[in-house]
Amino acid sequence: MKKNVATIITICFIAAIVIAVVIFLVQQQNNDVENPTPTVTPSTSHSQTNEPTQSQNITEIPLEGLNEKLADVNNPITITLNSEQLKIIDTSVSSETYALVYFPDRNISNYENGQFILKTSVFHETNNYIGTITIVSDSYVKAGCLLADKDGKIYVENSEKNQISADVSLRIINRYNPITQQQADDIEGLENLTNPWYVLDERDDLYILSHVKTAMESLLTEADRQDSSLNMHVASGYRDYASQKQSFDYWVNRRVTQENMTYEQAYDYTAGRVAIPGCSEHHNGLTVDLISYGYMLDESSKDAPYAKWLKDNSYKFGFTIRYEEGKEQYTHITLYEPWHIRYVGLPTAYYLYANNLCMEEFYETLINEGYLDFEYEGETYRYIYSKTDNIYINQNIMDIVQYSSIASGVEGYVLLCKIR
């Protein structure tokens, strides 16, 4: 009997202890909810061994899948892969292929010792965005997201073919890259200039493309606001093939008859100052000659106040001084023409101005380098050279700004993108 009583007392005692522990744990849990304990650094306390790991913390930042915007980080890295390195992703690439890989966060992944190093084991169920890639080859340019599946395999997300229309604003016309008479005469979208503020003597033969007119009028308005004495007007705009031929032939014949030059001498000399028909930028509707009262389209304008103003300010409106002093070896125009401004658009005009490049120099550099990156108004831009128009761009990665063939005598295309 005493043994049974002792057993019952023992069971009751144990049950009381269990109930007390349960009550304590419930109270402690409620207390934790009302007063959550902040994350602490590891110590010798055994209770801290179950703190979230670094990999688990990464899941709090939504990196998985295709991001509409690249992660905002302080330590990005860009690497260039040659064809052998690129075979890690695509075994079919040619020996001429290279790739630019942009890692927005080195904490996620980068490329070291000949392979991609993924620095986290946390992946989306299907894939995880770790960077962006631009693959350039002889036959295509392809930009897309660099992804890793949950097993760590790297691949490139499919991109769509570029559908943007070609923009002639980036196309060169010069002595060695002419256009045909039909191309010169079939320019669409020209608008007649009639504003007496900048058109002299009620001329009605001045035309330029509509969007160039808008940019030019903004330029003239700002010039007048800064210094009304500049008082610039339009001396020339679009010219068809026949008009350019008439002007060129006039100067050749004048030098033969009045300056005792042979025809060959007169032709070569004139070609350095007046474009040969088919080689004039006035054929494209993007070019205008602006000049101030009292000056001529000759050496007298070299140090004129209006010339200095255009040199320092025209790029802000999308124009470049096409025939700069010191660029004769590239342009093959021997006369410095501060009045001759060519619309290329922004940010291209800024890039040419900031790097002191004429268009021929720019393309020489781009073709040699393959791509050029630069910053403009807090945004990152990239020029890409492609030998063909077989260009694929992922809109999650890049916004296409401009796209154009380079010139009639040059193989290839230029693509200007804003990197997101």
C-alpha positions as CSV (number, residue, x, y, z in Angstrom):
1,M,0.0,0.0,0.0
2,K,2.8,2.4,1.0
3,K,4.6,1.5,-2.3
4,N,1.5,2.5,-4.4
5,V,1.2,5.8,-2.5
6,A,4.8,6.6,-3.2
7,T,4.4,5.8,-6.9
8,I,1.4,8.1,-7.2
9,I,3.2,10.9,-5.4
10,T,6.2,10.5,-7.7
11,I,4.0,10.6,-10.8
12,C,2.2,13.7,-9.5
13,F,5.5,15.4,-8.8
14,I,6.8,14.7,-12.3
15,A,3.5,15.9,-13.9
16,A,3.7,19.1,-11.8
17,I,7.2,19.7,-13.1
18,V,6.2,19.1,-16.7
19,I,3.2,21.4,-16.4
20,A,5.4,24.1,-14.8
21,V,7.9,23.8,-17.7
22,V,5.1,24.0,-20.3
23,I,3.6,27.1,-18.6
24,F,7.1,28.7,-18.5
25,L,7.8,28.0,-22.2
26,V,4.4,29.4,-23.3
27,Q,5.0,32.5,-21.2
28,Q,8.5,32.8,-22.6
29,Q,7.2,32.5,-26.2
30,N,4.6,35.1,-25.7
31,N,7.2,37.4,-24.2
32,D,9.5,36.9,-27.2
33,V,6.6,37.9,-29.6
34,E,5.9,41.1,-27.6
35,N,9.6,41.9,-27.1
36,P,11.6,40.2,-30.0
37,T,15.3,39.8,-29.3
38,P,17.6,41.4,-31.9
39,T,20.0,39.3,-33.9
40,V,23.3,39.0,-32.0
41,T,26.8,38.0,-33.0
42,P,27.8,34.4,-32.2
43,S,29.1,33.6,-28.7
44,T,29.7,30.6,-26.5
45,S,26.0,30.4,-25.7
46,H,24.6,27.1,-27.0
47,S,21.2,28.8,-27.7
48,Q,22.8,30.9,-30.5
49,T,23.8,27.9,-32.6
50,N,20.4,28.0,-34.3
51,E,20.7,31.7,-35.4
52,P,20.0,32.2,-39.2
53,T,23.1,31.6,-41.3
54,Q,24.4,34.2,-43.8
55,S,23.0,32.2,-46.7
56,Q,19.6,32.2,-45.1
57,N,19.7,35.9,-44.6
58,I,20.3,36.5,-48.3
59,T,16.8,35.2,-49.0
60,E,15.5,38.3,-47.4
61,I,16.7,40.2,-50.5
62,P,14.7,39.2,-53.6
63,L,17.5,38.3,-56.0
64,E,15.9,35.3,-57.6
65,G,14.6,35.3,-61.2
66,L,14.9,38.1,-63.7
67,N,15.1,41.5,-62.0
68,E,13.5,44.4,-63.8
69,K,16.3,46.6,-62.4
70,L,19.8,45.6,-61.5
71,A,20.6,45.5,-57.8
72,D,21.8,48.8,-56.3
73,V,25.2,47.9,-54.8
74,N,28.4,49.6,-54.1
75,N,30.9,47.1,-55.4
76,P,30.0,46.0,-59.0
77,I,32.5,44.2,-61.3
78,T,32.7,43.8,-65.1
79,I,34.8,41.1,-66.6
80,T,35.5,40.2,-70.2
81,L,35.6,36.5,-71.3
82,N,37.4,35.3,-74.4
83,S,36.0,32.5,-76.6
84,E,37.7,29.8,-74.6
85,Q,36.4,31.0,-71.3
86,L,33.0,31.6,-72.8
87,K,32.7,27.9,-73.8
88,I,31.8,27.3,-70.2
89,I,28.4,28.7,-71.1
90,D,28.2,28.0,-74.8
91,T,30.4,25.4,-76.4
92,S,29.4,26.5,-79.9
93,V,31.1,29.9,-79.8
94,S,33.6,30.8,-82.5
95,S,37.2,31.9,-81.8
96,E,36.3,35.5,-82.5
97,T,33.6,35.6,-79.8
98,Y,33.9,37.4,-76.5
99,A,31.5,38.3,-73.7
100,L,31.1,41.1,-71.2
101,V,29.7,39.9,-67.9
102,Y,28.5,42.5,-65.3
103,F,28.1,41.3,-61.7
104,P,26.1,43.9,-59.8
105,D,27.1,42.3,-56.5
106,R,30.4,40.5,-55.8
107,N,28.8,38.9,-52.8
108,I,26.6,36.8,-55.1
109,S,29.1,35.7,-57.8
110,N,32.0,36.6,-60.0
111,Y,34.5,34.9,-62.3
112,E,37.8,33.6,-60.8
113,N,40.4,31.1,-61.9
114,G,38.7,30.2,-65.1
115,Q,35.3,29.5,-63.7
116,F,32.2,31.2,-62.3
117,I,32.2,31.3,-58.5
118,L,28.8,31.3,-56.9
119,K,29.1,32.6,-53.4
120,T,25.7,31.6,-52.1
121,S,23.9,28.3,-52.1
122,V,20.5,29.9,-52.0
123,F,18.7,29.7,-55.3
124,H,15.2,30.2,-56.7
125,E,13.5,26.9,-57.4
126,T,14.1,27.3,-61.1
127,N,16.9,29.9,-61.4
128,N,18.6,32.8,-59.8
129,Y,19.8,36.0,-61.4
130,I,23.5,36.6,-60.8
131,G,24.6,39.0,-63.5
132,T,24.1,40.2,-67.0
133,I,26.0,39.2,-70.1
134,T,26.6,40.6,-73.6
135,I,28.0,38.1,-76.1
136,V,29.6,39.6,-79.2
137,S,30.6,37.4,-82.2
138,D,31.1,37.8,-85.9
139,S,27.5,36.9,-86.6
140,Y,25.5,38.4,-83.7
141,V,25.3,40.4,-80.5
142,K,23.3,38.9,-77.7
143,A,22.5,40.4,-74.3
144,G,20.7,38.7,-71.5
145,C,20.6,37.7,-67.9
146,L,23.2,35.3,-66.6
147,L,21.3,32.7,-64.5
148,A,22.2,29.8,-62.2
149,D,19.9,27.0,-61.5
150,K,19.6,25.4,-58.0
151,D,22.4,23.0,-59.0
152,G,24.8,25.8,-59.8
153,K,24.7,25.5,-63.6
154,I,25.2,28.7,-65.5
155,Y,23.2,29.6,-68.6
156,V,22.0,32.7,-70.5
157,E,18.3,33.7,-70.5
158,N,16.9,33.9,-74.1
159,S,16.9,37.3,-75.7
160,E,14.7,38.7,-78.5
161,K,15.9,40.1,-81.8
162,N,16.3,43.9,-81.9
163,Q,13.3,45.4,-83.7
164,I,14.3,49.1,-83.5
165,S,14.4,51.0,-86.8
166,A,17.8,52.1,-88.0
167,D,18.7,55.7,-87.0
168,V,20.8,57.6,-89.6
169,S,21.9,60.0,-86.9
170,L,25.0,57.8,-86.3
171,R,25.8,57.1,-89.9
172,I,28.9,58.6,-91.4
173,I,29.0,60.3,-94.8
174,N,32.4,61.4,-96.0
175,R,34.7,61.3,-99.0
176,Y,35.4,57.5,-98.6
177,N,31.9,56.6,-97.5
178,P,29.5,58.3,-100.0
179,I,25.8,57.7,-100.5
180,T,24.1,57.3,-103.8
181,Q,22.3,60.1,-105.6
182,Q,19.0,58.3,-104.9
183,Q,19.7,58.2,-101.2
184,A,20.7,61.8,-101.1
185,D,17.5,62.8,-103.0
186,D,15.0,60.6,-101.1
187,I,15.3,62.0,-97.6
188,E,11.9,61.9,-95.9
189,G,10.7,64.1,-93.0
190,L,12.3,67.4,-94.1
191,E,10.8,70.6,-92.8
192,N,11.0,74.0,-94.4
193,L,12.7,76.7,-92.3
194,T,10.7,79.9,-92.5
195,N,11.2,81.7,-89.1
196,P,12.5,85.2,-89.9
197,W,14.3,85.2,-86.6
198,Y,17.0,82.9,-88.1
199,V,16.2,82.8,-91.8
200,L,17.6,85.8,-93.8
201,D,16.0,87.6,-96.7
202,E,12.9,85.6,-96.7
203,R,14.7,82.5,-98.1
204,D,12.4,79.5,-98.8
205,D,15.1,77.0,-99.8
206,L,16.2,75.8,-96.3
207,Y,15.2,72.4,-95.1
208,I,16.2,70.0,-92.3
209,L,14.6,67.1,-90.6
210,S,11.9,68.0,-88.1
211,H,13.6,66.7,-84.9
212,V,16.8,68.5,-85.9
213,K,14.9,71.7,-86.4
214,T,13.5,71.4,-82.8
215,A,17.0,70.9,-81.4
216,M,18.5,73.7,-83.5
217,E,15.8,76.2,-82.3
218,S,16.5,75.2,-78.7
219,L,20.2,75.9,-79.3
220,L,19.5,79.3,-80.9
221,T,17.2,80.3,-78.1
222,E,19.8,79.4,-75.5
223,A,22.5,81.2,-77.4
224,D,20.4,84.3,-77.6
225,R,19.6,84.1,-73.9
226,Q,23.3,83.9,-73.0
227,D,24.5,86.5,-75.5
228,S,22.2,88.3,-77.9
229,S,25.1,89.7,-79.8
230,L,25.9,86.3,-81.3
231,N,22.8,86.7,-83.5
232,M,23.3,83.5,-85.4
233,H,21.3,82.6,-88.6
234,V,21.0,79.5,-90.8
235,A,23.3,79.7,-93.9
236,S,22.6,76.2,-95.2
237,G,20.6,73.1,-94.5
238,Y,19.7,70.1,-96.6
239,R,21.1,69.8,-100.1
240,D,20.2,67.4,-102.7
241,Y,22.7,65.8,-105.0
242,A,22.3,68.3,-107.8
243,S,22.7,71.3,-105.5
244,Q,25.9,69.9,-104.0
245,K,27.3,69.1,-107.5
246,Q,26.5,72.7,-108.6
247,S,28.4,74.1,-105.7
248,F,31.4,71.8,-106.1
249,D,31.7,72.3,-109.8
250,Y,31.5,76.1,-109.3
251,W,34.5,76.1,-107.1
252,V,36.5,73.7,-109.2
253,N,35.9,75.8,-112.3
254,R,36.6,79.0,-110.5
255,R,40.0,77.8,-109.4
256,V,40.9,76.6,-112.8
257,T,39.9,79.9,-114.5
258,Q,40.9,82.4,-111.8
259,E,43.7,80.7,-109.8
260,N,45.6,79.0,-112.6
261,M,45.2,75.5,-111.2
262,T,45.0,72.4,-113.3
263,Y,41.6,70.6,-113.1
264,E,43.2,67.8,-110.9
265,Q,44.7,70.4,-108.6
266,A,41.4,72.4,-108.4
267,Y,39.5,69.2,-107.8
268,D,41.7,68.0,-104.9
269,Y,41.9,71.4,-103.3
270,T,38.1,71.9,-103.5
271,A,37.5,68.4,-102.1
272,G,39.3,69.4,-99.0
273,R,36.9,72.4,-98.5
274,V,33.7,71.5,-100.3
275,A,32.3,67.9,-100.1
276,I,32.2,65.9,-103.4
277,P,28.6,65.2,-104.5
278,G,27.4,62.2,-102.6
279,C,29.9,62.8,-99.8
280,S,28.3,65.8,-98.2
281,E,26.7,65.6,-94.8
282,H,24.2,68.2,-96.0
283,H,22.6,65.3,-97.9
284,N,21.3,63.7,-94.7
285,G,19.0,66.4,-93.4
286,L,20.9,66.3,-90.1
287,T,23.3,69.1,-90.8
288,V,23.1,72.9,-90.6
289,D,25.5,75.7,-91.1
290,L,25.0,78.4,-88.4
291,I,26.9,81.7,-88.7
292,S,26.8,85.1,-87.1
293,Y,26.4,88.5,-88.9
294,G,29.6,89.9,-90.3
295,Y,31.3,86.5,-90.8
296,M,31.8,84.3,-93.8
297,L,32.0,80.6,-94.3
298,D,35.8,80.7,-94.3
299,E,38.9,81.3,-92.1
300,S,37.4,84.5,-90.8
301,S,35.1,82.5,-88.5
302,K,37.9,80.6,-86.8
303,D,38.1,82.7,-83.6
304,A,34.6,84.4,-83.9
305,P,32.5,84.6,-80.7
306,Y,29.8,82.5,-82.3
307,A,32.3,79.8,-83.2
308,K,33.6,79.6,-79.7
309,W,30.0,79.4,-78.3
310,L,29.1,76.6,-80.7
311,K,32.2,74.6,-79.8
312,D,31.4,74.9,-76.0
313,N,27.6,74.4,-76.2
314,S,26.3,72.8,-79.3
315,Y,26.8,69.2,-77.9
316,K,24.2,70.0,-75.2
317,F,21.6,70.0,-77.9
318,G,22.8,66.9,-79.6
319,F,25.1,68.4,-82.2
320,T,28.8,67.9,-82.9
321,I,31.2,70.2,-84.7
322,R,31.8,67.9,-87.6
323,Y,35.0,69.3,-89.0
324,E,37.1,70.3,-86.1
325,E,40.6,71.8,-86.3
326,G,43.2,69.1,-85.9
327,K,41.0,66.3,-87.2
328,E,41.8,66.7,-90.9
329,Q,43.6,63.3,-91.1
330,Y,40.3,61.7,-90.1
331,T,37.7,63.9,-91.8
332,H,39.8,64.7,-94.9
333,I,38.3,68.2,-94.8
334,T,41.2,70.7,-94.5
335,L,39.2,73.7,-93.6
336,Y,38.1,74.2,-90.0
337,E,34.3,74.7,-90.2
338,P,33.0,75.9,-86.8
339,W,29.7,76.7,-88.4
340,H,29.0,73.1,-89.6
341,I,27.1,71.3,-86.9
342,R,25.8,67.8,-87.4
343,Y,23.0,66.3,-85.3
344,V,24.0,62.9,-83.7
345,G,21.7,63.1,-80.7
346,L,22.3,62.8,-77.0
347,P,24.2,61.3,-75.3
348,T,26.4,60.7,-78.4
349,A,27.1,64.4,-78.8
350,Y,28.2,64.5,-75.2
351,Y,30.5,61.5,-75.6
352,L,32.2,63.0,-78.7
353,Y,32.7,66.3,-77.0
354,A,33.9,64.9,-73.7
355,N,36.5,62.7,-75.4
356,N,37.5,65.2,-78.1
357,L,36.5,62.8,-80.9
358,C,35.3,63.3,-84.4
359,M,33.0,60.6,-85.8
360,E,35.7,58.8,-87.7
361,E,37.9,58.6,-84.6
362,F,34.9,57.4,-82.6
363,Y,34.2,54.5,-84.9
364,E,37.9,53.6,-85.3
365,T,38.0,53.2,-81.5
366,L,34.7,51.3,-81.3
367,I,35.6,48.8,-84.0
368,N,39.0,48.2,-82.3
369,E,37.6,47.8,-78.8
370,G,34.3,46.2,-79.6
371,Y,32.4,48.2,-77.0
372,L,32.6,51.5,-75.1
373,D,31.0,52.2,-71.7
374,F,30.5,55.7,-70.3
375,E,28.4,57.7,-67.8
376,Y,26.0,60.4,-68.7
377,E,23.7,62.2,-66.3
378,G,24.0,59.4,-63.7
379,E,23.2,56.6,-66.2
380,T,25.5,54.0,-67.7
381,Y,25.6,53.7,-71.5
382,R,27.3,51.2,-73.8
383,Y,28.2,51.4,-77.5
384,I,28.4,47.9,-79.1
385,Y,29.9,47.2,-82.4
386,S,28.4,44.3,-84.4
387,K,29.5,43.0,-87.8
388,T,25.9,42.2,-88.7
389,D,22.5,43.4,-87.8
390,N,21.7,40.0,-86.1
391,I,21.4,41.7,-82.7
392,Y,19.5,40.2,-79.7
393,I,18.8,42.4,-76.7
394,N,17.0,41.6,-73.4
395,Q,14.9,44.5,-72.5
396,N,15.3,43.7,-68.8
397,I,19.0,44.5,-69.2
398,M,19.2,47.3,-71.8
399,D,17.1,50.1,-73.3
400,I,18.1,50.7,-76.9
401,V,18.8,54.3,-77.5
402,Q,20.2,54.3,-81.1
403,Y,21.0,51.8,-83.7
404,S,22.6,52.3,-87.1
405,S,24.8,51.0,-89.9
406,I,28.1,52.8,-89.6
407,A,28.8,53.9,-93.2
408,S,28.4,52.7,-96.8
409,G,32.1,51.6,-96.9
410,V,32.3,50.1,-93.4
411,E,31.2,46.7,-92.4
412,G,29.1,46.7,-89.3
413,Y,26.5,48.4,-87.0
414,V,26.6,50.4,-83.9
415,L,24.1,49.9,-81.1
416,L,23.8,52.4,-78.2
417,C,22.1,51.0,-75.1
418,K,21.4,52.4,-71.7
419,I,22.2,49.7,-69.1
420,R,19.6,49.3,-66.4
